[in-house]
Amino acid sequence: METFYLIPDDAPCPPNRTMFEGFEWYIPADHQHWTRLAGLMPRLAALGITSMWIPPASKGAWFTSNGYDVYDLYDLGEFQQRGARCTKWGTKEELARLVDVANGNGIGVLFDAVFNHRTGADRTERAVAVKVDPQDRLKEVGKPYKIEAWTKFDFPGRGNTYSPLKWNKEHFNGVDHDHRTKSQAIWRLQGKKWAYDVDEELGNYDFLMCGNIDHSNPDVRRDLFYWVEWLGSQFRLGGLRIDAVKHYSASFLRDLMRHIDQTVGKDWFMVGEYWRADAKVLSAYIEYMNHRLSLFDVPLVESFSNVSRGVEPDLRKVFEGSLAATKPANAVTFVVNHDTQTGQSLETPVTPFFIPLAYALILLRANFGLPCVFWGDLYGSHAPPHAQAP
């Protein structure tokens, strides 16, 4: 049931916050995006933007990638590895300047943190593993056997700077490629278990892609806990956008957020990507996180898509079943983002004529989630012709 939050006449007006997603999937890899964003800060502040979600700043498997294929969390465009010193978006120095300029314009920067997996390993190693059914990851297919997994991360460009940990098969619980046979599947490594507190889709949705991190490993926990402290020491950030939270241990993430509160401070805003169009599931997750974490309102964007395409064309019901209707203080509402763009894995098309109407609904309704405006809807998209919406 939708809950209405009324502000007494004698109470101060709450702050009018608006988030901006400062990128889209198809931005060219010109390594100038941090500089580009810094130049836009005065204009975005004038539009009423109060926080900006930036793309993953850590080095990906290659220096031209968007960064969701994370290779080294500590390399923010500082070390010569994976093809270059810079990331797709620029150098660490340019990122630092962007954060300073954003803060100077009253805009908090949200760092996109990818804790689920690693890609671009430096070497392979032998491991014993068992195939699992991709439609039911709790079901084993055959017996365990030896594979050659890309799980050795040496970080030759960074060495021991910031962290001495070199990742290996002990730090993962699953992989999706056997280099020996050049085959693709999902393997669970011997002696490992999937996390129990993940989304139950496909039996157990711990495994998403590449080298799936084992968050129960003490070295992993220690290094990721230290990384958030280190990140807070490098920049004056506004918080985190946390990728793919349905795919790894909820108890790990809750512990990590407690650690952030105790070390970095309680000022960081944190929003997670839990892609499921079920407000009850999302609300329960928020409650498990003690309301410290917000989530993107996936049910609402799917409602926008259905209304715009005539599937459910009754505007009176557009907010029914949305996360903002049940957890307005922990919902981030949006119309389009980089994952829902045409051609992406979570494509959720909102017909072009309806996009301004959807923005009006999330931007003008008070106390109904934190609205997020998409880069492509302000500055356009570089999507190739085959990926453009009709």
Secondary structure, DSSP 8 states (H G I E B T S, - for coil): --------TTS-------EEE---TT----S-HHHHHHHHHHHHHHHT--EEE----SEESSTTS-SSSEEETT-SS-SSBTTBSS-SS--HHHHHHHHHHHHHTT-EEEEEE--SEE---SEEEEEEEEEEETTEEEEEEEEEEEEEEEEEB--TTTTTSS----B-GGGEEEEEEETTTTEEEEEEETT----SSS--TTS-----SSEEE-TTSHHHHHHHHHHHHHHHHH----EEEE--GGGS-HHHHHHHHHHHHHHT-TT-EEEE----S-HHHHHHHHHHTTT--EEE-HHHHHHHHHHHTTSS--GGGTTTT-HHHH-GGGEEEES--TTTSTTSTT-----GGGHHHHHHHHHHSTTS-EEEEEHHHHH-----GGGS--
